[in-house]
Structures are given as C-alpha cells and as structure tokens.
Amino acid sequence: MSELVWVLIAVLVVGAVIVVGWSLSRRRRSARLQEHFGPEYERTVGELGEQKAAEAELVAREKKRKKLDIVELTPEARAEHVATWQTVQTAFVDAPTDAVGRAERLVTRVMRERGYPIDDFDQRAADISVDHPDIVENYRGAHAIYQSQQGGEIDTEDARQAFVHYRALFDRLLGSEPEPQPEHVNDEYRRQTHDHA
C-alpha cells in the first residue's frame, strides 16, 4: 500500500478513537449528573426539554456553586438558630400560616449566613440543588406555599407540609442531619402540627 493510504487509515483510526472517547466521556458525565442530582436531573430535563440543555444547566450550576464561599456556622450561631426554630415550631400550633412565613425567613437568613446568594429565589434553589439535590424540590414546594399565603389564607395541611419541608432544609443548612428521633417524638411532632387542622 502507498504511504498515502496508511496516512488515511491512521487519520480514520485516530478520528474513531476521538469519537468513541468523546461518547464515553458524555455517557460518564450523564451518569454522574443523574446519580448526583437524582430527581432534580429529571425535573431539569423536563423543564428544558432536552437532555443536552439540562446537563449544560446542571454543570453550570456546579461551576457557579464552586465559586461560592460557603462556610460552616459557628456553634453559637447554630445554637441561636435552633432556639429560633423551636420558637417558630411552637408558634405553628396557634398560627400555622404565620409560622410558615417565619420559617421561610429563618431558612433564608441561615442561607445568607452560610454564604449563599439570596436575592433571587430561583438562583437560591439552583444553588441548593447542587449541595442538597434530594430536598430542593421540597424547598420549591414550601416556597410556593409561602407565596400563595401572601395572597390569602392557606389551609393547615398545606402549612404543615411547607413547614416540614423548611425543616428538612433548615437541618441541612445547619450542617448536621437531624438525629433520628424515637417514634414517640415523631408522633408528638405530627400531633402538634396537626392539632388545628
């Protein structure tokens, strides 16, 4: 064979290797994003209409999040926020909708202290989705309930649901998962938040 044929074969082989490598890299990236973001991955694909655009959005979120200086709370700040949450939780029994607003403001305050930008809710949710993808949709739901109460009353069950979602994010933002509670404690919390249903 002539030298030109060998050069063409080499170019084709290198091209095929590049295409296969690129394809494998995309598959690995897709698998990593799906594993990390879970339901948030599917939600983003559904919202943007295609996998490629959704993955670009999720990668952009990760890059933006890496630029943020997220800090741990001091023990004193954590204790103060826990005490505030307990006050808000106690107030839920008598004034559920007011407690939802207070929970929204407390979660936002903790986010700000940790270093998350808080000016725009959609951006807050996007940032939270990188660190806590398993609960970000609940955060969106809680915020939607909070917004709907601004235009009028919400029922106690909606308020309870929002409050539970805020609590999940609050616990994560404090930097520690809540201790598993004995079943009687969980029953008491459910009873308290259902008392005025």
Secondary structure as GFF3:
##gff-version 3
##sequence-region A 1 197
A	DSSP	alpha_helix	3	37	.	.	.	ID=ss1
A	DSSP	alpha_helix	39	48	.	.	.	ID=ss2
A	DSSP	alpha_helix	51	67	.	.	.	ID=ss3
A	DSSP	alpha_helix	75	92	.	.	.	ID=ss4
A	DSSP	alpha_helix	96	114	.	.	.	ID=ss5
A	DSSP	alpha_helix	121	131	.	.	.	ID=ss6
A	DSSP	alpha_helix	136	150	.	.	.	ID=ss7
A	DSSP	alpha_helix	156	173	.	.	.	ID=ss8
A	DSSP	alpha_helix	183	194	.	.	.	ID=ss9
###
